């Protein structure tokens, strides 16, 4: 998935400041040339045989002093800004969501725009987006409880079961028991995860705790999808 490229605001400010410096220097140069022209014209009128070199040197010196003062001021401002930017860490831009942004919202019909197969594909894309490798969608008949297989960024084998349920339809303990019987013994998981657009019953959560299965409800899924929460393997 192609991510949008956003220019760093500090770079844009430096470009504007460089342009302003050049514009200011050019403006002073033009003013100096105008003044020099007026001075030469006036001096020629008063003293026709006078040489304009002295006036030219004076105006050139004034121009150099003006540019040096402007450059010194600009350098001081740039140094203060650089120190401030170094003290305040940049906040990374959240990644683009894969699922509808309303997934996980209490008032939203979480599965209104996606079917179970598309949900498995979306979860695999979230894994791929956030750095997993060897991502496979293996859900379907005979999947033995696994819908998505992947290798996490830190090298662990990730096994995910996806439950695309509507609001009010909770994942029960029987769903967890079927997955618990295969995730480690059959699929050799290092990290076993059940992710749903809905919620889990209390017995399901109790069983998951006993079997070291990570349960991600709709709220967690929504935060992961929108980039405001961690990925499962970061917990």
C-alpha positions in Angstrom: 0.0 0.0 0.0 1.4 3.4 -1.0 1.6 5.9 1.8 1.3 9.6 1.1 4.5 11.6 1.5 4.3 14.7 3.6 7.0 17.3 3.5 8.5 18.1 6.9 7.3 21.5 8.1 10.8 22.5 9.3 12.1 22.0 5.7 9.3 24.1 4.3 10.1 26.9 6.8 13.8 26.8 6.0 13.0 27.1 2.3 10.7 30.1 3.0 13.4 31.7 5.1 16.0 31.2 2.5 13.7 32.8 -0.1 12.9 35.7 2.2 16.7 36.3 2.8 17.4 36.4 -0.9 14.4 38.7 -1.6 15.5 41.0 1.2 19.1 41.1 -0.1 17.9 41.8 -3.6 15.6 44.5 -2.4 18.5 46.2 -0.6 20.6 45.9 -3.7 18.0 47.6 -5.8 17.6 50.4 -3.3 21.3 50.9 -3.2 21.5 51.1 -7.0 18.7 53.6 -7.0 20.4 55.7 -4.4 23.7 55.5 -6.2 22.0 56.6 -9.4 20.4 59.5 -7.6 23.7 60.4 -5.9 25.7 60.3 -9.2 23.1 62.3 -11.0 23.0 64.9 -8.3 26.8 65.1 -8.0 27.2 65.3 -11.7 24.8 68.2 -11.8 26.6 70.0 -9.0 30.1 69.1 -9.9 30.3 68.0 -13.5 34.0 66.9 -13.3 33.7 64.9 -10.0 34.3 61.1 -10.2 31.5 58.9 -8.9 33.8 56.2 -7.5 33.7 57.6 -3.9 30.0 57.5 -3.8 29.9 54.1 -5.3 32.3 52.7 -2.6 30.2 54.2 0.2 27.0 52.7 -1.1 28.6 49.4 -1.7 29.9 49.3 1.9 26.4 50.2 3.2 25.0 47.3 1.1 27.5 44.8 2.5 26.8 45.9 6.1 23.0 45.6 5.5 23.3 42.1 4.0 25.7 41.0 6.9 23.2 42.3 9.5 20.3 40.5 7.8 22.3 37.3 7.5 23.4 37.4 11.2 19.8 37.9 12.3 18.6 35.0 10.1 21.3 32.7 11.5 20.3 33.5 15.1 16.7 32.8 14.4 17.6 29.5 12.6 19.7 28.4 15.5 16.9 29.1 18.0 14.4 27.2 15.9 16.7 24.3 15.4 17.3 24.1 19.2 13.5 24.1 19.8 12.9 21.5 17.1 15.6 19.2 18.6 14.0 19.6 22.1 10.5 18.6 20.9 10.2 15.1 19.3 8.3 14.8 16.1 5.0 12.9 16.3 4.8 10.4 13.4 1.8 10.5 11.2 -0.6 7.7 11.8 -0.7 5.1 9.0 -3.7 5.1 6.6 -6.5 2.8 7.9 -7.2 -0.5 6.1 -10.7 -1.1 7.4 -13.4 1.6 7.6 -12.4 4.2 10.1 -15.7 3.5 12.1 -14.7 -0.1 13.0 -14.6 -0.4 16.8 -16.9 2.6 17.4 -19.7 1.7 19.8 -22.3 3.4 17.6 -21.1 1.9 14.4 -22.3 -1.3 12.6 -18.8 -2.7 12.5 -19.5 -5.3 9.7 -21.9 -3.2 7.6 -19.3 -2.6 4.9 -17.2 -5.8 5.0 -17.9 -9.6 4.9 -15.9 -12.3 6.8 -13.6 -13.1 3.9 -12.8 -9.5 3.3 -12.2 -9.0 7.0 -9.6 -11.7 6.9 -7.9 -10.0 4.0 -8.1 -6.6 5.8 -6.4 -8.1 9.0 -3.7 -9.6 6.8 -3.1 -6.1 5.3 -2.9 -4.6 8.7 -0.2 -7.1 9.6 1.7 -6.4 6.4 1.3 -2.6 6.8 2.9 -2.7 10.2 5.9 -4.7 9.3 5.0 -8.4 9.3 6.5 -10.7 6.7 5.3 -14.0 5.1 1.7 -12.9 5.6 -0.8 -15.5 4.4 -4.6 -15.7 4.5 -5.4 -19.4 5.1 -9.0 -19.1 6.3 -11.7 -21.3 4.9 -12.8 -24.9 5.1 -10.2 -27.0 6.8 -8.3 -24.1 8.2 -8.2 -25.7 11.7 -8.9 -22.4 13.3 -6.3 -20.2 11.6 -7.3 -17.4 9.3 -4.1 -15.4 9.0 -0.5 -16.5 9.4 2.5 -14.2 9.5 5.9 -13.5 11.0 6.1 -10.5 13.3 8.8 -7.9 12.9 10.6 -9.4 15.9 10.6 -12.9 14.3 7.7 -14.6 16.1 5.2 -16.9 14.3 1.8 -15.1 14.5 -1.5 -17.1 14.2 -4.7 -15.1 14.0 -8.4 -16.1 14.0 -10.8 -13.5 12.7 -14.3 -13.1 13.9 -16.3 -10.5 11.9 -19.4 -10.2 14.1 -22.0 -7.4 14.3 -22.7 -5.4 17.4 -24.2 -7.5 20.2 -22.9 -10.8 18.8 -20.0 -11.6 21.2 -17.3 -14.2 20.7 -18.0 -17.0 23.1 -15.8 -19.5 24.9 -16.6 -22.3 22.4 -14.9 -20.2 19.7 -11.9 -19.8 21.9 -11.8 -23.5 22.7 -11.7 -24.5 19.1 -8.9 -22.1 18.4 -7.0 -23.0 21.6 -6.9 -26.6 20.5 -5.0 -25.9 17.3 -3.2 -22.6 17.5 -0.2 -24.0 19.4 -0.3 -27.7 18.7 -1.1 -27.6 15.0 0.0 -24.1 13.8 3.0 -23.9 16.1 2.2 -20.3 17.2 4.5 -18.1 19.2 1.7 -15.5 19.4 -2.0 -16.6 19.1 -4.6 -13.9 18.6 -8.3 -13.8 18.1 -9.5 -10.5 16.7 -13.1 -9.4 16.4 -15.2 -6.4 15.4 -17.4 -7.1 18.4 -16.6 -8.1 22.0 -15.8 -11.3 24.0 -17.9 -12.9 26.7 -16.3 -13.2 30.2 -16.0 -17.1 29.9 -14.1 -16.6 26.6 -11.7 -14.1 28.2 -11.1 -16.5 31.1 -10.3 -19.4 28.8 -8.0 -17.1 26.7 -6.1 -16.1 29.8 -5.6 -19.8 30.7 -4.3 -20.7 27.2 -2.3 -17.5 26.6 -4.4 -16.3 23.7 -4.6 -12.6 23.0 -8.1 -11.3 22.6 -8.6 -8.1 20.6 -12.1 -6.6 20.6 -13.6 -4.0 18.3 -12.2 -1.0 20.2 -8.6 -2.4 20.1 -9.0 -3.3 16.4 -10.2 0.2 15.6 -7.2 1.8 17.3 -4.8 -0.6 15.5 -6.5 0.1 12.2 -6.4 3.9 12.6 -2.8 3.9 13.8 -3.7 5.3 17.3 -3.1 2.1 19.1 -0.4 -0.7 19.1 -0.3 -3.7 16.9 -1.0 -7.0 18.7 2.7 -8.1 18.8 3.7 -4.8 20.5 1.7 -5.6 23.6 
